[in-house]
Amino acid sequence: ENKLKKSFCSALSITEDLVNESLEYNGIPEWDSIGHMSLISAIEEEFKISVETDDIIDFSGYKKGKEILSSKYNIKF
């Protein structure tokens, strides 16, 4: 989970205290459409995966993202 938090912090230029289960897309100014693509890119690089388009669209929050990464990409948190 630290790797995922690190991806959020680096891609969105935010501090780790902002990364929690309630963090949602567009919930903070940094997580806009451009930030979203930076985030997906950072996650792909960190976990050595390629996130499918449907999953990019469904990645609506930190909690939802963890669910997607766990169920579809076998990443354990």
N, C-alpha and C positions, 0 to 999 in steps of 0.2 A: 504493500500500500504506500510505502514511502516513495517508491519509484513513480507511482501515479501522482502523488502530491507534488513531487519534484517537477513532473511534466506540467502540471497546472501552473505552478509558480513561475517556471521559466517561460512558458508560452504566453501567459497572460500578464507577466510582470507584476505579480501580486505576492503578498507575504503568506506564509503557510497558515497563519491563523485565520485567513479567509477561506481556506479550503476545508470544507466539512460537508456532511450529508445533506445540508439544506442549500448548498450552492447550486444555483440554477443558471441556465443560459439566459442572457440578458438581465440577470439578477444584479450584476455589477457592470459598470461602464466598460471594463476591460474585456468582458466576455460578450462581444458583439460578433457579427458574422465573420469579420476578419480574424478576430481572436479565436473564434471557433476553429477555423482552418489551421491556424498556428498550433492550437492545442492538439488537434487530430494528428498533425504532422509530428509533433513532439512525442505523442503516445506511440505512434508507429515506429519512430526511431528508437525510443526507449525499450519497447517490448519486442522489436524486430517482427512486426506484423504489418499486414495491409488491411486497413479497416474498410469494409464494404460501404458503398454509398448509402444504403438503407440504414446502416448502423450509425453513420455520420449524422444523418438526419434525426435518428432516434436518440442520439446522445444529448439529452436535454438537461442533464444535471450531473453532478458528481456521483450521486447515488445510482442513478440510471446508468451512467457510464461504467461503474463498477459491475453492475449486473450484466451489461452487454459483454464486457471484457471477460467476465467469469464464464458465462454460459456459451459464448460463441468462439472464444479464443483461448479457452482453458488457462486463463491467468487466475491464480489463486490470491485472495486477499485475506 
